[in-house]
């Protein structure tokens, strides 16, 4: 990247840098990625990376989890473009991010240093050989899930987020307007509501992390969410609305957030906060198709499952039935395109290119089985959107290709078919082996 291009860039400068990057070497692409990763607010600079997704999937660079990213991960559902933000809304305009991060980092220097130290230790680049196969579950390393479904590398222990989010919440709830606020272009009067709202949201981030345990019974989950929302009411509609926004996108199967939103109709400010949170939920689903091309198939499947579940809950309101139907159609098309791409990349292509020597190896079979499981989980979510007939055809074609690989042991072929199509299909295959 030439020195004249400084991040962030906009308009014609952005287009010029994109053209330069299209022909840049891998090293230059990685340098730009590193620069973007250092930014507190990546909302504009991320546009530089959009045309490079294919190359980045091949390069698979390790991505550091810096202080700013860890701090803002739980708040991702409430981040909005400054042009759509309105005073009093339970949302954080992106131009406020640098000031919020700077304030928190300055107030918590020891925690900031510890977070960066742990991040540096966990930032271990993976070696990558073009053409090599990476198991679907390892495409982005192991991870825990952030408050909105965002992946957090397991190398950044949960304890780091717990300490940071709690202490940052205390700072933001009590801090006066910081000097950095003037650079946001927002009025000083907006700082108190936004900072206090972010503090309210972050104060619940760790409890929401724990509540995401699938072993927690539904009754207990709803009680926890209801209690967290009730406690946030004292902080006002901005903080309460931020918590509600986070919960709707993180726990679409829970009834407590929807009930809380419906129960605030009598209070104008709380009703408006609830309406904004509900609209954010709709928008989250509407932009789902743009995120389904992520290389991490397990994360894509988790996200899709949440969006399909939330869509079902929102569609129960008859006044939104037409919008829900249109969304389901769009999401069905996008999810099937993602499934087809994953099926080809993770299973069909490796099967076609598999050499006789690889056919009987445990490592190669393990990769194929892991890919088949990831595809089966995505298959389940696509079927919930109404793609059953198309998926049946795709899966049967895949099973036929597996069956034709006579150089694979019969039981290995049967095992792959069982993962994709179930035990009965595997038994039929085994009976003809």
N, C-alpha and C positions, 0 to 999 in steps of 0.2 A: 504494500500500500504506500503510495507516495506521500511525502511529508505534507504536501499542500492539503491533504484530506484529513481534517481533524474531526473527531466524533464529538457530539452528534452532528449529522449533516441532514439537510432538508432539501425538498424540491429538486431543482436541476442538479444540485451538488450530489444529492442522494442517487439520482439516476446515473450520473457520471461515475461515481464510485462503484455502483453495481456493474456498469460496463467493464470497468477496470478489473473487478474481481472475477468476472466471468472467464477471463483468460489468465488469471493469476495462478501461481504455483500453489501447491498444497501448503507450503510453509507460510506464504503470505495470507492464505485463507485462515490458517490457525492463529496467526498474529492478530487478524481482525477479530476473530472470535474471542481471543484473550482480552482485547481492548473492550469489547462489548460486555464481557463478564465482569469487568471492573466497575462498570457504571452503576450508580444507584438507581437511576431511572432508565430502563432499556426500551421504553415504549416506542421511541423513534428509531434508535439505532438497530433494534431487532429487524427492521425492514431490510437492512443490509444482508441479513442472513437468509431471508426467504428464498432467493434464487439458488442458494447453495445447499439446500437440504439434502439433495442427492449425494453430493460430495461429502458432506459431513457424516452421512450414514456410512459411507465407505471408510472414512478416516476414524470415526468413532473416538473423538477426543474426549478425555476425561474432563468433567466440568467441575470447577471448584464451587463450594458452597460458602460464599463470603458472608460477612456480618449482615450486609444490607439484604441479601437474598433470604437469609434465615429469618430476619426480622419481618420481612414483608410477606413471606409465604402464607401465613394464616389470613392475611388481609387481601389476598388476591381477588376473592369474589367481590370486594367492595371497591376495587380500583376502576376508575372511569376516565375517559378523555376529559380534559378541562373544559372543552366546549359544551359538553352535555351536563356538567356538574351545576347544581343549583344550591345556594346557601340553605342550610337546614336539612339537606338530603343526607341519608345515611350512607354516604359514599365518600371516597377519598380521591380527589382529582390527582392525576399522576404528576402534575407539576409540583405537588406538595411533598412528594416522596423524598427528594434530596434533603429538604429541611427537616423532615421527621427523622430520617436516618442520622443526619448530622447531630441533631439535638440528642438523640438517644446514645449515639456513639460517644459524644462528648461527656454525657452524664455518667456513662458506664464504661470507663476506659479499661478497667481490669477485665470485665466480661468481654468487651470487644476484642481485647488481645487474646483471651482464651479461646474465643470462637474462631478467630483467624488461625491460631495455633493448631487447633483440632482439625480445621479445614485443610491446612497445609499437610498435616499428617495423613489425612484420608484421601488427598488428591494424588493418586497413583495412576499415571497414564497406563492404558492397556495397549499392548502391542497388537498390531493388526496386520494380517497378511491378506492382500486383495484376493478375493475368491474363497477365503476360508469361511467356514460356517460358524455362526455364533448362535447358541441356543436362545430361543425366544425369551426365556425368563432372565437371561443374562445380558440382554441388549443394552441395558443402561445400568447394570450392576444391581446389587440388592438395594432395597429402599424401604423407607417408611412413608406413609402418606401424610401430606400436609393438610391443613384445614379445608382446603377446597379440592383435595384430590391430587395436589401437586406432589411430585416425587421429591423426597429428601434422601440423599445417600445415607446408607446405614453407617458409613464412616463418620458421620456427624451424629454422635450419640443423642438419643432423645433428651438426655439430661441437659444438653446445651440449649435446646429450644425451651425446655421448662424454665431454666434460670433466666434466659434472655427475655422471654415473653412476659414473665411475671414482673421482673424489674423494669422492663421498658414500659409496661402498663402503668406502674406507679409513677414513673418519670413523666409520662405524657398526661396523666391526669392532674398533675400539680404544677407543671412548668409554665412560666410566663412566656410571652412571645419571644422566640429566639431571634438573634440577628439575621440568621439565614432565611427567615421568613420573607424578608423584603424581596428576595430574588424570585419568589414564587409568583409574584404578580397578583396574589390574593390579598384581600383586605385583612388587616390585623384582627378585625372582629370575627373573621372566620376561623382563626386559629383555635380558639378555646373549644368550640364545638367539635372541630375535626380532631384535635389532639385528644380531647376527652373521649370522643367516640372511638378512636383507635385504641386508646387505653382500655376501654370497656371490652372491645373485641379481643385484644391480646390477653386480657386477664382470664378469658375463658378458653384460650387456645389449647392449653395443656389438657384441660378437662375434656375438651372435644377430641383431642388426640386419643385419650384413654377410652372415651365413649365409642370410638370407632372399632373397638374389639368386637368381632362378629359373634363371640361367645356370650355377649351381654344380652339377656332376655329383652324382648321388645318393651315389656312393661317398665322395666328398670331404665331402659334408654329413654323412653318418653318422660318418665319422672325426672331424670337428670336434665334433659333439655328444657322441660317446663320450668324447673327450678332456676336454671341459668338465665332464662328469659325473664322470669319474674324478678330476679335479683338485679337485672340490667335496667329495669324500669326507673329506678331511682336516679340513674345517670342521664335520663332524658331520651327523646326519640331517636337521636343520631346514634348513640351507642347501642340502644336496644335494637334499632333497625339493622345495624351492622352485624350484631350477633344473629339476628333472624336470617339475614342474607347468607351468612356462613353456614348456618344449619340447614337451610333449604337445599343447598347444593351438596352438602356433605352427607346429610341423612335424609334422602328423598323418601325412604320407606317409613320414616317416623311420622306420626300424626300430630305430635305436640307443636311443631312449628306452624303447621297450617291452621291448627286450632287457635294458636296464639294470634296469628295474623287476623283471623276472622273475628276474634274477640275484641278488637280495638276499634270497631266502627264508630263508637260513640265519642271518642277523643280525636279531634281533628288532626293534631300533630302526630299522634301515634298511628292513626289511620293512614296518613300520608306516608309515614315511614314504612308501614306494612305494605302499602301499594308499591312503593319503590323496590322493596325487597322482592315482592312477587314478580315485578317486571324484570328485575335482574335475573330471576330464575328462568323466565321465558327466554331472555336474551342469551343466557348460558346455553340453553338447548339449541337455540337458533344458530349459534356459532359453532355447534358441535362438529359439523361436517368439515370445518376448516382445521380441526385438530385431529381428525381421524387418520391423518397421514403420518403421525408420529411413529418412529421406528420401534418404540417399546410396545409391543403388542399386548402384553399383560396389562400395562397401564391404560392403554386405549380401551381394552375390554372393561376394566373397572369403571372408567369414566363413562363409557357407553351404557353400562348397566345402571349407573346412577341417573343418567339423563333419561333413559327409557322409563325408569321407575317414576321419576318426577313428572315426566310427561303424562303418564297415566293418572297421577294424582291431580294434576292441573286440569286434565281433560274432563274430570268429573263435574266441573262447573260448566253447565250447559251453555253459558254465555260465551265460553271460549272454545266451543267444540270445533268451529271452522278453523280457527288458528291451530288447534291441536292436530287436526287432520292434515293440514298442510305441512306442519312440522314433521309428523310421522312419515309422510311421503318423502320429504327431503332427506330425513335421517335414514330411512330405509335404503334409498339410493346410495348415499354416501357410505353407509356401513357395508353394503354389498360390494362396492368398489374396493373398500379396504380389505374385505374378506378375500376377494379374488386376487388382489395383489399379494396378500400374505400367503395364500394357498400356493401360488406360483413360486414365490421366493423361498418359503420355508419348507415346502414339501415336494411339489411336483418337479421343480427344477433339480433339486438334489437327487431325487429318485431317477430322473432321466440321465443325469451326469454321473451317477454312482458307478464306480468300476466294480468288476467282479471281486477284486481283492477287498474293497470296502464293504461289499454286501454282507459279509459275515462277521464284521468287527463289532464289538460291543460299543465302542465309542460312537460309531456312525449310527448304529441302531438307537442308542440313547438320545442322540440329537434328533433323529426322526420322531421318536416317541414324544419327546418334549415339545417339538413343533406341533405334532398332532394334538396334544392336549391343549396347547394354546389356541389352536384353530377351533377345537371343539367348544371351548369356553366362549369364543367369539361367535360361533355358530348359534349357541343358545340365545345370545342377546339379539342377533339378527332375526331369529325366528320370532321373537317377541314383537318385532316390528312388522311381521307379515311376510317374511321372505322364505317361508318353508319350502315351497315347491322348487324354487331356484336352488336353494341349498341342498335339497335332496339330490338334484342332478349333479351339482358340483362334487358332493361327497361320494356319490356312486362312481363318478369319473376317476376320482382319486383312488378309490378302492380298486377299480379295474386296473389302474396303472401299477398299484402295489402287487396285485395278483399276477400281472405279467412278468414281474421280476423274479423269474424262476431261480435265479442265482442266489436269492435270499432264502435262508432256512424257512420252511413252511410255517413253523410256529411263530417266527418273527413277523412274517406277513400277516398271520392271523391276529397277532397282538396289535399291529398297527390298524388293521381294519376294525378291531374291537374298540379301539380308542375313538375312531372316527364315527362308526356306525352302530356300535353296540355289540353285545355278546352273541345275539342270534346271527348276525352277519358274519361274525368271526367263526362260528360253528359251521355255517354253510361253507365257508372257504376251507376250513380244516377238513371237512368231509370229502372235498374234492382234491385235497393235496396228495 
